[in-house]
Amino acid sequence: MPLLPPLDDGLQLFQGHPGWADPYLPPLEGHLVGVAVAPSARCVSWLPGEGLRQRGLQTAELLIVPAGAPAYLEVPESEALLWLALRPRQLYGTRRDAAPTLRACHGQPGPVVHALALALRAAAWADSPALPSLVEHLGRALAAQLLAEHKPGPGPGPSGNRLGRQRLERALAFLDTRLAEPVALAEAARVAGCSVHHFAHLFKTSMGVSPMRYLRQRRMQSARELIETTGLSIGEIGYRVGLPDASRFSQAFRAYWKVAPSAFRRQG
């Protein structure tokens, strides 16, 4: 549950777990920042440009899901994690030239953000008439620190080196519906309305991985979800994620999750 109601500037503060049921997060309208206020249990994430991460967070480390970016996120329901949800305008105001996202991260130290988050939490629990003003100042300071430490690297503006949000969402939705079938890069490019070369370049700039690598990662994430939530045979699951050959599926699953699919099912 949030410790603070939504504020005019778009800031929300949560303790423990933000409450989503599905680890596959669609592109969010705001930035989601997890701050470890104590060592946390194992976290699993797939974030743009970060790939797969499987470890807990130590005190003062951060986990950032940028606005507009789909992600896979499993986190423990632990009071060790403090979550901040920020609207993009909290960081950029009305500047039209600002990049639309923070840089994703899993595990990077953020001692200043950690200190400001703790101050925000204390302010949320305080019974003081100065609370709204204090929270506003702390929120602005935290946003400025996040922008200073986690803004994307240099390069041309969003229209020059990234797929627009609508085109990216169309491409991601198309790839997600084709997990069981062969996919040609030209098909995804056509859905996004780009040439093949332009699409491959802009997709990788937007997501941090190539379209085909993204598709492979989604197939392995879907395979894990099917193993965890269904009684389908390993062979059927391989078929549903585009790898009908049992040996190839087992090899791909082991390479991605560091455990064979049959062993993963026994563990869980």
N, C-alpha and C positions, 0 to 999 in steps of 0.2 A: 504494500500500500504506500502511496506517496506520503512523505512527511509534510510536504508543502502543497497547497492547492496551486493550480496553474497561475502564474503571475502574468502581468501585462506584457512583459518582455519575453514570455515563452519558456521560462525556466521551471522545471519540476525536479523534485528530489525524492529518491526512493531508497529504502533500506532493505537489503536482502535480495529479493527477486522482483523484477518489474512486472511479472505476471503473464508473460506470453506462454501459450501452450505448445506451439509448434516451433522447433528449433530453426526451421527455414524461415528467415525473416524477409518479407518483401522490402523493396526500397522504402526507407523511412523518410518522413517529411522533415524530421529533425535529427540532430546528432545524438547518439547514445554513448555516454561515457561512464564506464565502470571504474571505480576507484577502490583499491583494496585498503581497508582500514585495519586489517589484520590478515595474516596468511590465510589464503582460501584453499578449498579443496579443488580437485582437478576441474579445469575448464577446457572445453573443446570449441574451437572456432575455425571458421573459414572466412577470411576477410579479403576484400580486393587488394591485390598486391602483396598479401601476407602469406597466402597459401594456408595449409592446415597447421594448426597449433594445438597441442594437447598437454597443457600443464596448468597448474594453479597459479595464482598471482601472489607475490610477496607484498608485504606492507608497502604502500606508496606506489605500487605499480598500477598501470592503467590498461584498460581495454576500450578501444574506441571503434564504434561502428559509424561511419560517416553518413550524413544525410544523402539520400538518393542512391545508396548502394545496397544491393541485396547481400545477405550474409547468412551463415549457418552458425548458431550460437547455442551451446549447452553450458549452463552455469549452475552451480549448486545453490540451493535455497539457503543461503548462509548470511548471517548478519555481518560477515566479514566484508561484504561488498556493498558499497554505497554507489547508487546510480544517479546520474544527472542526465536529464533530457533537455536539450537546448534547441530552440528554433534557429535556423540559419541567421535570422536577423539579430539574434543575440550576439553573434560574432561579427557580422558584417554591416549591420545597420541597413541603410538604403543604398549602399554603394553598388552600382551596377557592374563595376569592373572586377568585383571580388570573385575569387574561385568559389564554386558552390559547395565545397566539401572540405572537411579536415582530412588528414592522412590517417588511415587505419593503423591500429597497432594492437598487439597482444603482449603485454608484459614489459613495456618500456617504463622505466622509473619516471615518476612525475612528482617530486617532493613538494613543489610549490602548489600544484593543483591539489595534491593530497591535503596540504595545510588549509587551503581555502575551502575545500569540501568539508573538512571537519568543522571549520568556522560556520559554514552554512548550516550544517546539521545542528550545531549548538544554537544558532539563531532560530532554527525551526522549533526547537523545544523551549526557547525562552518565552517568558510571559512579560513582554515589554512593549510599551507604545512605540518604541523606536524600531520595532522589528521590520516593518515594510521598508524603511529607508536603509537599514543595515543590510537586509537581504539584497536589495537593489545594488548597493555598492559592492558587496561581496560577489554577486553574480557578474557584474561588469568586470571585476578584477579577474575572476576565474576565466571568463570568456577571452579576455585579452591574453591571458597566459596560455590558454589552449591554442589560440591563433598563432602566438609567437613560437610555440614549441612544435606544433603539429600541422602547420599549413603545408599544402602540397609543394613539391619542388618547383623550380622555375620552369617556364615554358610558355607557349602561347596561350591565349585565353581559352575558355571552355569550348567556344564554337570552333576554334582552330584545331584542337587536339583531342576532343572528346566527342563521343556520340551524344546527341541531345537525349534528354531523359526519356521522351516518348519512344524514340527509335531504339534506345537501349532496352527499354522494357519490352518492346515488341520482339526484339531479338532474343532476350532471355526467356520470354514466354514460349517462343517457338522452339528453342533448344530444350526447354523443360518438357515439351509435349513429344519430343522425339528421342527420349532416352532409350527406347527399345529398338530403334531403327537406325540404319546407316544414315548419316547426314553429310551432305556436301557443303563445303564452305560457301559455295555460290548460292545455295538455297537460303542460308541465314543472311547473307548479304542482300539478297533480293527482298527479304522481309524487312530489313532495316533501310532499304532504299539507297544502297551504296554500291559502288563497284567492289569486287572481291578484295582488291589490294587496299582500298580506302577503308573498308569495313574491318579488315584484319588489324590494320594499324590503329584505328580509332577505338575498337573494342579492347585491345590490349592496353591502350593508354587509359581507358576508363576503368577497366576491371583489374589490371595488373597481370593478367594472364591472357593467352591467346584464346580464341573461341573454341578450338578443339580441346585445349587443355581444360577450359572451363567445363565443357561437356563431359570429359572424362571424370572430373572431380564430382560433378553432379550425379553421374551414374554411380560412383562409389558411395556417395552420401545416401542416394536413394536405396542402394543395395543394403546398406547398414540399417536404414529405417525399416525395410521390409523384413529383414532378419529379426529385428527387435519387436515388430508389431504384428507379424503374420506367422502362420504355420506353413507357409509355402516351402517346398523343397529348395535346396540350394541350386539345383539345376533350373527350376522355374524362375527363381530370382535372377539368376544369370541371364536367362532369356529376356526377362522384363527390363533389364538394363543394357541390352544390346550386346551381350556376350554369351551366346547360346552354347559355346564350347566350354564344358565344365572346367577343363584344365586352365584355359585362358582366363576364365572368370576368377578362379581361385588364385591364380598368380597375380592378377590385377588387384584383387581385394587385399591380398597379403602385402603387396607393395605399397598400397595406400594406407591401410589401417594397421600394418605391422602384426597382423594375426590372420590365420586362415579363416574363411567364413564359417566352417563347421566348428572350429574352436571358439570363435566369437559367440556363436549361438549357445554353446555349452556354458560359457562364462556368464551369459546374461539371462 
